[in-house]
Amino acid sequence: MSKLSAAEEQSTNAYGWAARDSSGILSPFHFIRRANGEKDITLKILYCGICHSDLHLVKNELGITNYPIVPGHEIVGEVRKVGPNVTKFKVGDKAGIGCIIGSCRKCNNCKDDLESYCSKMIWTFNQEYFDGLRTFGGYSDKLVVDEHFAVRIPHGFALDGAAPLLCAGITVYSPIKYFGLAHPGNHLGIVGLGGLGHVAVKFAKALGAKVTVISTSPSKEKEAIEHLGADAFLVSRDQDQLQAAMETMDGILDTVSAPHSLLPLVGLLKTNGKLIVVGASLKPHELPTMPLIMGRKLIAGSAAGGMKETQEMIDFAAKNNITADIEVIPMDYVNTALERLAKGDVRYRFVIDVGNTLNPPF
């Protein structure tokens, strides 16, 4: 039997569901979390959203997976323990954890509250923490995290609907704010009406923008306008609709993760318009250059925001009653949920009821 490291000796037992190989099938798994340190909080996980990147990683579609892997980075829970130097939280508070649980805290990005762009950023799962222990995600009973990488969930905010905001919400909120895409008088196009897109519509409308949803699916028009409050709907395969909307949009947020041509979208932008890509495709998009040059148009990318902006996003969402549209599932349904997610069969985000349905088999 191998000797335990100092970190492992100070650790605590945990339980979750993990994939062991590229089949991506998850099953019960016992593992260890690090002990609660001076600046740490320990969360009892209540809800965890299922993100498309969870699916990519459990199946090793990016070629970077370290098995066994416990996914999950849209986490909401209750604070059960606080370290002696914790100042943001007290026992009983609700907290949220998103994509990252660590960064160097010293580089220019970290100093500018852009921890998600730190070269030493540590993902919530599938990486190694500073102490050498593996990071495991939110499909589990508890999580220990430095308080800096947790956000306060306002009292009374719906915890299940808030969970996906820790990834999907900040992924769309950050570029909307940074690139000035949504404010009164702006016309913003949102490409795709899935987990990211539907939340983007809600944020953009709350910020005062005119919103047009751009989709390949005509069947989503009623949902976009009547349920989510979009002002217009454009079928991207309809050349007449595209032609009528040419050069009418100040900005476009592209949330689609499948490869597609960006040329029609560039054509929809006004002079100086901005196309921001947040959907991570495993294959490259078609990228035209002449329409960019002739219209002084911008194509950019954006990842999730830093911790300060994530807190700002959660507070804004709570104030404006913005939550994700979700289907709450028990833990033992997770493999079926991942199969459905791969087919696009969810409206619009699965959320695991971890607190009530993750039952250790002992």
ZISUL-V894617 format. One record per backbone hydrogen bond with DSSP energy under -1.0 kcal/mol. CO is the residue of the C=O (numbers start at 0). NH is the residue of the N-H. E is the energy in kcal/mol with one decimal. If there is no record, write none. Layout:
# ZISUL-V894617
CO:NH:E, CO:NH:E
This chain:
# ZISUL-V894617
4:8:-2.2, 5:9:-1.2, 7:10:-1.4, 11:32:-3.0, 13:30:-2.1, 14:140:-2.4, 15:28:-2.7, 17:26:-2.0, 18:68:-2.3, 20:23:-2.1, 26:17:-2.7, 28:15:-2.6, 30:13:-2.8, 32:11:-2.9, 36:39:-1.2, 37:84:-2.3, 38:146:-2.9, 39:82:-2.4, 40:144:-2.3, 41:79:-3.2, 41:80:-1.2, 42:142:-1.6, 43:77:-2.3, 45:354:-2.2, 46:75:-2.4, 47:351:-3.3, 50:54:-1.1, 51:55:-2.0, 52:56:-2.4, 53:57:-2.6, 54:58:-1.3, 55:60:-2.9, 56:59:-1.2, 68:18:-2.4, 69:136:-3.4, 70:138:-2.2, 71:137:-1.6, 73:48:-2.4, 74:96:-2.4, 75:45:-2.5, 75:46:-2.2, 76:94:-2.4, 77:43:-2.8, 78:91:-2.8, 80:41:-2.4, 82:85:-1.6, 89:92:-2.2, 92:78:-3.2, 93:152:-2.2, 94:76:-2.5, 95:150:-2.3, 96:74:-2.6, 98:123:-2.3, 101:121:-3.1, 106:110:-2.5, 107:111:-1.6, 108:113:-3.0, 109:112:-1.7, 113:116:-2.2, 114:117:-1.5, 117:120:-1.6, 121:100:-2.5, 126:134:-3.0, 128:131:-2.1, 132:128:-3.4, 134:125:-1.8, 137:139:-1.9, 138:16:-2.2, 140:44:-1.8, 142:42:-3.2, 144:40:-2.6, 145:148:-2.0, 146:149:-1.7, 150:95:-2.3, 153:156:-1.9, 157:161:-1.4, 158:162:-1.4, 160:323:-2.3, 161:164:-1.4, 162:165:-1.8, 163:166:-1.4, 163:167:-1.5, 163:168:-1.2, 164:169:-1.7, 166:170:-2.3, 167:171:-1.3, 168:172:-2.6, 169:173:-2.1, 171:175:-1.7, 172:176:-2.3, 173:177:-2.9, 174:178:-2.3, 175:180:-2.0, 182:185:-2.7, 185:209:-3.1, 186:249:-1.8, 186:250:-1.5, 187:211:-2.3, 188:252:-3.0, 189:213:-3.0, 190:254:-2.0, 193:197:-2.3, 195:199:-2.2, 196:200:-2.1, 197:201:-1.3, 198:202:-2.4, 199:203:-2.8, 200:204:-2.4, 201:205:-2.1, 202:206:-1.7, 203:208:-2.2, 204:207:-1.4, 209:187:-3.1, 210:230:-2.0, 210:231:-1.6, 211:189:-2.6, 212:233:-3.1, 213:191:-2.7, 214:235:-2.4, 216:219:-1.9, 217:220:-1.7, 219:223:-2.5, 220:224:-2.3, 221:225:-2.6, 222:226:-1.1, 222:227:-1.9, 223:229:-2.7, 231:212:-2.3, 233:214:-2.4, 234:237:-2.0, 237:241:-2.4, 238:242:-2.4, 239:243:-2.1, 240:244:-1.3, 242:245:-1.1, 244:247:-1.2, 248:269:-2.9, 249:273:-1.4, 250:188:-2.6, 251:275:-3.0, 252:190:-2.6, 253:277:-2.8, 253:278:-1.7, 259:285:-1.1, 261:265:-2.4, 262:266:-1.9, 265:268:-1.1, 266:246:-1.9, 267:247:-1.5, 267:248:-2.3, 269:272:-2.2, 272:297:-2.4, 273:251:-2.6, 274:299:-2.5, 275:253:-3.0, 276:301:-1.4, 285:261:-2.0, 288:292:-2.2, 289:293:-2.7, 290:294:-1.0, 291:296:-2.0, 294:271:-2.3, 297:274:-3.5, 299:276:-3.3, 305:309:-2.1, 306:310:-2.2, 307:311:-1.9, 308:312:-2.6, 309:313:-2.3, 310:314:-2.4, 311:315:-2.4, 312:316:-2.7, 313:317:-2.5, 314:318:-2.2, 315:319:-2.0, 316:321:-2.9, 326:350:-2.0, 328:352:-2.9, 329:332:-1.8, 330:333:-1.8, 332:336:-2.4, 333:337:-2.3, 334:338:-1.8, 335:339:-2.5, 336:340:-2.7, 337:341:-2.0, 339:344:-3.0, 340:343:-1.4, 343:345:-1.4, 348:326:-2.2, 349:49:-2.5, 350:328:-2.6, 351:47:-1.6, 351:353:-2.0, 352:356:-1.5, 353:357:-2.1, 356:358:-1.2, 359:361:-2.0
